[in-house]
Amino acid sequence: MLETPTRVVVTGAAGFIGSHLCERLLAAGHEVVGIDSLSDYYDRERKEQNLREAAANPNFTLEEADLVDANLTRAMRGAAVVFHLAGQPGVRPSWGSHFDRYVHDNIVATQRLLEALREAPVQRLVFASSSSVYGNAEMFPTKETALPRPVSPYGMTKLAAEHLTFVYMRNFGIPATSLRYFTVYGPRQRPDMAFCRFMESLVEEQEIEIYGDGEQTREFTFVSDAVDGTVKAASADVAGQVINLGGGSRVTVNKVLDTLEEISHLKPRRRYLPAAPGDPRHTGASINLAREKLGWEPRVSLREGLARQWEWFLATPAKTETSRT
């Protein structure tokens, strides 16, 4: 399907993973239509920087729009594949009054996109879901067959969007695949995410705030590996399936800081805080299905990936933006 140049749509194109995906697709010769609302979750200038390379390519166009109220007919016309990465991220801000935004950006926006695809059939819809749908999983590594039990409003909205894609597949034939990303990191990572916050605190000689005792584990996935799996999902025989994308780097947060200290030659000052509501104690991906169905294998180790992100971070002019909470 994607072996020859074609027209594709990427929602959330200005985001962390979305901008890398656009560049990968453009490098392969595809015509890419990016859709992004350039919302205020973090600095607009940073999102524009994310798109700088893609925007210089004549095969790229950007539609600045909110999926909920946009007329998507023109953007979807002639598209073979839609990669749906748009959404409101973040576990901790999803509680309280901000929940409406998560419903709007993760559930309602997905439903509007699916309605548009009823009128403009595509060969594949690839939906970016999250390991947050598992919550506190009972088994590690966690298989796709595990019962999803989100422990945060964010995870609940991502699971609802997953279900929506398959509801539309069953009723209207939209061939959808959901990818459950496990903690993606690397250059352009959102400023609210842990690695960016750790690096900023190191550079500013500030205490690094750690929620919990630091012995919680996460499965970390380098962004190029996540993008590679996402592209492969567009052409593999996986319609109707859910697939984990994990980097094979399940380690404690304390170990991440130890590794970052070795890379940066800076000593982290650690401040341990109470565990945050909605943060699972452990995450870990079984990636056997991705290996079997996508022919995919993570290639970037945590140490190599952290070194790449550190190098990018030091070269990035603005390091002090914080997310809206």
C-alpha positions as CSV (number, residue, x, y, z in Angstrom):
1,M,0.0,0.0,0.0
2,L,2.8,2.5,0.9
3,E,5.4,1.0,-1.3
4,T,4.6,3.5,-4.0
5,P,4.0,7.3,-3.4
6,T,0.5,8.1,-2.4
7,R,-1.6,10.7,-0.6
8,V,-1.8,10.4,3.2
9,V,-3.2,12.5,6.0
10,V,-1.6,12.9,9.4
11,T,-3.7,14.4,12.2
12,G,-1.6,15.9,15.0
13,A,1.1,16.7,12.5
14,A,2.8,19.4,14.5
15,G,3.1,17.2,17.6
16,F,6.1,15.2,18.8
17,I,5.4,11.9,17.0
18,G,3.3,13.4,14.3
19,S,6.1,15.7,13.0
20,H,8.6,12.8,12.8
21,L,6.0,10.7,11.0
22,C,5.4,13.5,8.4
23,E,9.1,13.6,7.7
24,R,9.4,9.9,7.3
25,L,6.4,9.8,4.9
26,L,7.8,12.8,2.9
27,A,11.2,11.1,2.6
28,A,9.5,8.1,1.1
29,G,7.9,10.4,-1.6
30,H,4.4,10.6,-0.3
31,E,2.1,13.6,-0.5
32,V,1.3,14.5,3.1
33,V,-1.6,16.6,4.3
34,G,-1.1,17.5,8.0
35,I,-3.9,18.6,10.2
36,D,-3.3,20.3,13.5
37,S,-5.1,22.8,15.7
38,L,-1.8,24.1,17.1
39,S,-3.5,24.2,20.5
40,D,-2.1,25.9,23.6
41,Y,-1.2,22.7,25.4
42,Y,2.4,23.9,24.9
43,D,4.0,26.7,23.0
44,R,2.8,27.3,19.4
45,E,6.3,28.3,18.3
46,R,7.7,24.9,19.4
47,K,5.1,23.1,17.3
48,E,6.0,25.3,14.3
49,Q,9.6,24.4,14.9
50,N,8.6,20.7,14.9
51,L,7.2,21.2,11.3
52,R,10.0,23.3,9.9
53,E,11.6,20.4,7.9
54,A,8.2,19.1,6.7
55,A,6.9,22.6,5.8
56,A,9.9,23.1,3.4
57,N,8.9,20.1,1.4
58,P,6.6,20.9,-1.6
59,N,4.7,17.7,-1.0
60,F,3.5,18.9,2.4
61,T,0.5,21.0,3.2
62,L,-0.8,22.0,6.7
63,E,-4.5,22.5,7.5
64,E,-4.8,24.4,10.8
65,A,-8.1,23.1,12.1
66,D,-9.9,21.5,15.0
67,L,-11.2,18.1,13.9
68,V,-14.4,18.6,15.9
69,D,-15.7,21.5,13.8
70,A,-13.6,21.4,10.6
71,N,-14.8,20.5,7.2
72,L,-12.6,17.5,6.5
73,T,-13.9,16.7,3.0
74,R,-11.1,18.4,1.1
75,A,-8.3,17.1,3.3
76,M,-9.6,13.5,3.1
77,R,-10.3,13.5,-0.6
78,G,-8.0,11.0,-2.4
79,A,-6.2,9.9,0.7
80,A,-5.1,6.3,0.8
81,V,-4.2,6.3,4.5
82,V,-5.0,8.4,7.5
83,F,-2.7,8.4,10.5
84,H,-4.8,9.7,13.5
85,L,-2.3,11.1,16.0
86,A,-4.2,14.2,17.1
87,G,-5.4,14.2,20.7
88,Q,-5.0,15.8,24.1
89,P,-2.1,14.1,25.9
90,G,-1.1,13.9,29.6
91,V,-2.3,11.8,32.5
92,R,-2.1,14.3,35.4
93,P,-3.9,17.2,33.7
94,S,-6.8,14.9,32.7
95,W,-8.5,15.1,36.2
96,G,-10.9,17.8,37.2
97,S,-12.1,20.7,35.0
98,H,-9.8,19.8,32.2
99,F,-11.6,16.6,31.5
100,D,-13.9,18.3,29.0
101,R,-11.0,19.0,26.8
102,Y,-9.9,15.4,26.8
103,V,-13.4,14.3,25.8
104,H,-13.4,17.0,23.0
105,D,-10.0,16.2,21.6
106,N,-9.8,12.5,22.1
107,I,-13.4,11.2,21.7
108,V,-15.4,13.8,19.9
109,A,-12.6,14.6,17.5
110,T,-12.1,10.9,16.6
111,Q,-15.9,10.5,16.0
112,R,-15.9,13.5,13.6
113,L,-12.9,12.1,11.7
114,L,-14.6,8.7,11.4
115,E,-17.8,10.4,10.1
116,A,-15.7,12.1,7.4
117,L,-14.1,8.8,6.5
118,R,-17.6,7.3,5.8
119,E,-17.8,9.8,2.9
120,A,-14.1,9.4,1.8
121,P,-13.1,5.8,2.1
122,V,-9.5,5.0,2.8
123,Q,-7.4,1.9,2.6
124,R,-6.3,2.1,6.3
125,L,-6.9,4.3,9.3
126,V,-4.0,4.0,11.8
127,F,-5.0,5.2,15.3
128,A,-2.4,6.2,17.9
129,S,-3.6,4.8,21.2
130,S,-1.7,4.5,24.4
131,S,-0.5,2.0,26.9
132,S,-2.5,4.0,29.4
133,V,-5.5,2.0,28.4
134,Y,-4.1,-1.0,30.4
135,G,-3.9,0.8,33.7
136,N,-2.3,-1.4,36.4
137,A,-1.9,-4.5,34.2
138,E,-1.9,-7.9,36.0
139,M,0.8,-9.4,33.8
140,F,4.1,-8.3,32.3
141,P,4.9,-8.1,29.6
142,T,1.3,-7.1,28.8
143,K,-0.3,-8.7,25.8
144,E,-2.9,-7.0,23.7
145,T,-5.5,-9.5,24.9
146,A,-5.2,-8.2,28.5
147,L,-8.4,-6.6,29.8
148,P,-8.0,-2.8,29.5
149,R,-8.6,-1.1,32.9
150,P,-7.5,2.5,32.7
151,V,-6.6,4.3,35.9
152,S,-6.8,7.9,34.5
153,P,-9.4,9.9,32.6
154,Y,-6.8,10.3,29.8
155,G,-6.5,6.5,29.5
156,M,-10.3,6.2,29.5
157,T,-10.7,8.6,26.6
158,K,-8.0,6.8,24.6
159,L,-9.8,3.5,25.1
160,A,-13.1,5.1,24.2
161,A,-11.5,6.4,20.9
162,E,-10.2,2.9,20.2
163,H,-13.6,1.4,20.6
164,L,-15.1,4.1,18.3
165,T,-12.7,3.2,15.5
166,F,-13.8,-0.4,15.7
167,V,-17.5,0.5,15.9
168,Y,-17.1,2.4,12.6
169,M,-15.1,-0.5,11.1
170,R,-17.9,-3.0,12.0
171,N,-20.7,-0.8,10.8
172,F,-19.2,1.1,7.9
173,G,-16.2,-0.9,6.8
174,I,-13.5,1.7,7.8
175,P,-10.4,-0.5,8.0
176,A,-8.8,0.6,11.3
177,T,-5.8,-0.5,13.3
178,S,-5.0,0.8,16.8
179,L,-1.4,1.1,18.0
180,R,-0.8,1.3,21.7
181,Y,2.4,3.4,22.2
182,F,4.5,2.8,25.3
183,T,6.1,6.0,26.6
184,V,7.7,7.5,23.4
185,Y,10.7,9.7,23.9
186,G,13.4,11.4,21.7
187,P,14.0,14.7,20.0
188,R,11.0,17.0,20.1
189,Q,9.5,15.3,23.1
190,R,6.7,17.4,24.7
191,P,8.0,19.7,27.4
192,D,5.6,18.3,30.0
193,M,7.0,14.7,29.6
194,A,9.4,13.3,32.1
195,F,12.7,13.2,30.1
196,C,12.3,16.8,29.0
197,R,11.6,17.9,32.6
198,F,14.6,16.0,33.8
199,M,16.9,17.5,31.3
200,E,15.6,21.0,31.9
201,S,16.1,20.6,35.7
202,L,19.6,19.3,35.1
203,V,20.6,22.3,32.9
204,E,19.0,24.8,35.3
205,E,20.5,23.1,38.4
206,Q,17.1,22.6,39.9
207,E,15.7,19.7,41.8
208,I,14.2,16.9,39.6
209,E,10.7,16.1,40.9
210,I,9.9,12.4,40.8
211,Y,6.4,11.3,41.5
212,G,6.7,8.2,43.7
213,D,9.8,6.4,44.9
214,G,11.4,6.2,41.4
215,E,11.2,2.4,41.4
216,Q,8.2,2.4,39.2
217,T,9.0,1.0,35.7
218,R,8.1,2.2,32.3
219,E,8.6,0.7,28.8
220,F,10.4,3.4,26.8
221,T,10.1,3.6,23.0
222,F,12.4,5.8,20.9
223,V,10.5,8.0,18.5
224,S,12.0,6.6,15.3
225,D,11.0,3.1,16.3
226,A,7.5,4.2,17.1
227,V,7.3,5.9,13.7
228,D,8.6,2.8,11.9
229,G,5.9,0.7,13.5
230,T,3.3,3.2,12.6
231,V,4.2,3.3,8.9
232,K,4.3,-0.5,8.8
233,A,0.8,-0.7,10.3
234,A,-0.5,1.1,7.2
235,S,0.3,-1.7,4.8
236,A,0.3,-4.8,7.0
237,D,-2.7,-7.2,7.2
238,V,-3.8,-5.9,10.6
239,A,-7.2,-4.2,10.0
240,G,-9.3,-4.6,13.1
241,Q,-6.4,-5.4,15.4
242,V,-4.8,-3.7,18.4
243,I,-0.9,-3.8,18.4
244,N,1.6,-2.8,21.1
245,L,4.6,-0.7,20.2
246,G,7.2,-0.9,23.0
247,G,10.9,-0.2,22.9
248,G,12.1,-3.2,24.8
249,S,13.6,-0.8,27.5
250,R,11.5,-1.4,30.6
251,V,13.5,0.2,33.5
252,T,12.9,2.2,36.6
253,V,12.8,6.0,36.7
254,N,15.8,5.9,39.0
255,K,17.7,4.0,36.4
256,V,16.8,6.6,33.7
257,L,18.3,9.3,35.9
258,D,21.4,7.3,36.5
259,T,21.8,6.9,32.8
260,L,21.2,10.5,32.2
261,E,23.8,11.4,34.7
262,E,26.4,9.3,32.9
263,I,25.5,10.9,29.5
264,S,25.3,14.5,30.7
265,H,28.1,14.4,33.4
266,L,25.7,16.4,35.6
267,K,24.5,15.2,39.0
268,P,20.7,15.1,39.4
269,R,19.3,16.5,42.6
270,R,16.3,14.2,43.2
271,R,13.2,15.2,45.1
272,Y,10.6,12.4,45.6
273,L,7.0,13.4,45.8
274,P,3.8,11.4,46.5
275,A,2.8,9.2,43.6
276,A,0.3,10.9,41.2
277,P,-3.2,9.7,40.8
278,G,-3.6,7.8,37.5
279,D,0.0,6.8,37.1
280,P,0.4,3.0,36.9
281,R,3.1,1.5,39.0
282,H,4.5,-0.5,36.0
283,T,4.2,-0.7,32.3
284,G,5.7,-3.3,30.0
285,A,4.8,-4.3,26.4
286,S,4.6,-7.7,24.8
287,I,5.7,-6.9,21.2
288,N,5.4,-10.4,19.8
289,L,2.3,-9.4,17.7
290,A,4.2,-6.4,16.2
291,R,7.1,-8.7,15.3
292,E,4.7,-11.2,13.8
293,K,2.3,-8.9,12.0
294,L,4.4,-5.9,11.2
295,G,7.8,-7.4,10.8
296,W,8.8,-4.7,13.3
297,E,11.6,-4.7,15.9
298,P,12.7,-1.8,18.1
299,R,16.3,-0.8,17.2
300,V,17.3,2.1,19.5
301,S,18.4,1.3,23.1
302,L,17.5,3.5,26.0
303,R,21.0,4.8,26.4
304,E,21.4,5.6,22.7
305,G,18.0,7.2,22.6
306,L,18.6,9.3,25.7
307,A,21.9,10.5,24.3
308,R,20.2,11.6,21.1
309,Q,17.5,13.4,23.1
310,W,20.1,15.1,25.3
311,E,22.0,16.3,22.2
312,W,18.8,17.7,20.7
313,F,17.8,19.3,24.0
314,L,21.1,21.1,24.3
315,A,20.8,22.4,20.7
316,T,17.2,23.6,21.3
317,P,17.0,27.4,21.9
318,A,13.9,27.5,24.1
319,K,14.1,25.2,27.1
320,T,11.9,26.8,29.6
321,E,8.4,26.4,28.2
322,T,6.0,24.5,30.5
323,S,2.7,22.9,29.6
324,R,-0.6,24.2,30.6
325,T,-1.9,22.4,33.7
